[in-house]
Amino acid sequence: MEQNKTIFIKCRAVILHEGKLLSVRHPGYPEDLVALPGGHLELGEDIKECLSREMIEELGVKPEIGRLLYIHEYISSAGKTYEEFLFEVLNGKDYLDTEKIARSHAHELTEIIWVSPTDNVQILPKTFGEDFKTGNLPSDAPKFIKNY
């Protein structure tokens, strides 16, 4: 059987401020599940351009993009292969009042929330969420996560 040979690329933001992580909930997510903001790479776009565009569309703020923290490879429940690049965003305080900013793609999110390491929520990707909760975010080189 021929497998789908298309690989989908996403870019996500790790936005921290005073020990909390900016997370989003999408339509259909259960109450205890959140994700990092971000989205799909468009044709001809590089990964940092993608992240910047997605943050402006969804949250209304241009990010100051820092280091690449994670590369996450996985196959979705629908059988699609994804590569995600998780970048730190250095201007976390600029995202404190995003609900009050005009956002062209606000409809893609049901909630924007700041999560602390002790909150009882699951953060996707799961390995990143565990690292955030235990204070073990990578400090020197990107961490590779593979979920197959």
C-alpha positions as CSV (number, residue, x, y, z in Angstrom):
1,M,0.0,0.0,0.0
2,E,1.4,3.4,-1.0
3,Q,1.7,5.7,2.0
4,N,1.0,9.4,1.8
5,K,4.4,11.0,1.1
6,T,3.4,14.6,1.9
7,I,5.0,16.1,5.0
8,F,3.2,19.0,6.7
9,I,5.3,21.6,8.4
10,K,4.2,23.7,11.4
11,C,5.9,26.4,13.4
12,R,5.0,27.1,17.0
13,A,5.9,29.7,19.6
14,V,7.1,29.2,23.2
15,I,6.1,32.4,24.8
16,L,7.0,32.8,28.5
17,H,6.4,35.6,30.9
18,E,7.0,35.5,34.6
19,G,7.2,31.7,34.6
20,K,3.9,31.2,32.7
21,L,3.4,29.9,29.2
22,L,1.1,31.4,26.7
23,S,-1.1,28.6,25.4
24,V,-4.2,28.4,23.1
25,R,-7.2,26.2,22.9
26,H,-8.7,25.3,19.6
27,P,-12.4,24.5,18.8
28,G,-13.1,21.0,19.9
29,Y,-10.3,20.7,22.4
30,P,-11.2,19.3,25.8
31,E,-10.9,21.7,28.8
32,D,-7.7,20.1,30.1
33,L,-5.8,20.3,26.7
34,V,-3.9,23.3,25.4
35,A,-1.3,23.8,22.6
36,L,1.3,26.3,21.7
37,P,0.2,29.0,19.2
38,G,1.4,28.6,15.6
39,G,0.4,27.1,12.4
40,H,1.2,25.7,9.0
41,L,4.0,26.8,6.7
42,E,2.8,28.2,3.4
43,L,4.5,27.6,0.0
44,G,7.5,29.8,-0.4
45,E,7.7,30.8,3.3
46,D,10.6,30.1,5.6
47,I,9.9,28.8,9.1
48,K,10.6,32.1,10.9
49,E,8.4,34.0,8.4
50,C,5.7,31.4,9.1
51,L,5.9,31.8,12.9
52,S,5.8,35.6,12.6
53,R,2.8,35.5,10.3
54,E,0.9,33.1,12.5
55,M,1.5,35.1,15.7
56,I,0.3,38.3,14.0
57,E,-2.8,36.5,12.6
58,E,-3.8,34.7,15.7
59,L,-2.5,36.9,18.5
60,G,-2.0,40.4,16.9
61,V,1.6,40.8,18.0
62,K,4.8,40.5,16.0
63,P,7.2,38.1,17.7
64,E,10.8,38.6,18.5
65,I,12.0,35.2,17.5
66,G,14.8,33.6,19.5
67,R,16.3,30.1,19.5
68,L,14.9,27.0,18.0
69,L,14.1,24.9,21.1
70,Y,12.4,21.7,19.7
71,I,11.9,19.8,16.5
72,H,8.8,17.6,16.9
73,E,8.1,14.9,14.3
74,Y,4.8,12.9,14.5
75,I,2.1,11.2,12.6
76,S,-1.4,12.4,13.3
77,S,-4.4,10.2,14.0
78,A,-5.4,10.8,10.3
79,G,-2.0,9.3,9.2
80,K,-0.4,12.6,8.1
81,T,3.3,13.2,8.8
82,Y,4.2,16.5,10.5
83,E,7.4,18.3,11.4
84,E,7.0,21.1,13.9
85,F,9.6,23.7,14.8
86,L,9.2,25.3,18.3
87,F,10.9,28.6,18.7
88,E,11.3,30.8,21.8
89,V,9.7,34.2,21.5
90,L,11.5,36.8,23.5
91,N,8.9,39.6,23.9
92,G,6.4,37.6,26.1
93,K,5.1,40.7,27.9
94,D,3.8,42.1,24.6
95,Y,1.3,39.2,24.6
96,L,-0.4,39.9,27.9
97,D,-3.5,41.6,26.5
98,T,-3.9,39.9,23.1
99,E,-7.7,39.5,23.6
100,K,-8.0,43.3,23.2
101,I,-5.9,43.4,19.9
102,A,-7.5,43.1,16.4
103,R,-6.6,39.6,15.2
104,S,-7.5,38.4,11.7
105,H,-7.6,34.8,12.6
106,A,-9.0,35.0,16.1
107,H,-11.8,32.6,15.0
108,E,-9.2,29.8,15.0
109,L,-8.9,30.0,18.8
110,T,-11.5,29.5,21.5
111,E,-9.2,30.7,24.3
112,I,-5.8,32.2,25.0
113,I,-4.5,31.3,28.4
114,W,-1.4,31.7,30.5
115,V,-0.4,28.4,32.0
116,S,1.8,27.9,35.1
117,P,3.8,24.7,35.6
118,T,1.5,23.6,38.3
119,D,-1.8,24.0,36.4
120,N,-3.7,20.8,35.7
121,V,-3.7,20.9,31.9
122,Q,-1.9,18.8,29.3
123,I,0.2,20.9,27.0
124,L,0.9,19.8,23.4
125,P,3.3,18.6,22.3
126,K,3.3,16.3,25.3
127,T,7.1,16.1,25.7
128,F,7.4,19.8,25.6
129,G,4.6,20.1,28.2
130,E,6.3,17.7,30.5
131,D,9.6,19.7,30.1
132,F,7.8,23.0,30.9
133,K,6.2,21.6,34.0
134,T,9.5,20.2,35.3
135,G,11.6,23.2,34.3
136,N,13.7,21.3,31.8
137,L,13.4,23.3,28.6
138,P,16.5,22.9,26.5
139,S,19.2,25.5,27.0
140,D,22.0,24.7,24.6
141,A,20.8,22.7,21.6
142,P,17.3,22.0,20.1
143,K,15.7,18.9,21.5
144,F,14.3,16.3,19.0
145,I,11.0,14.7,19.8
146,K,9.6,11.8,17.7
147,N,6.1,10.4,18.2
148,Y,5.3,7.5,16.0
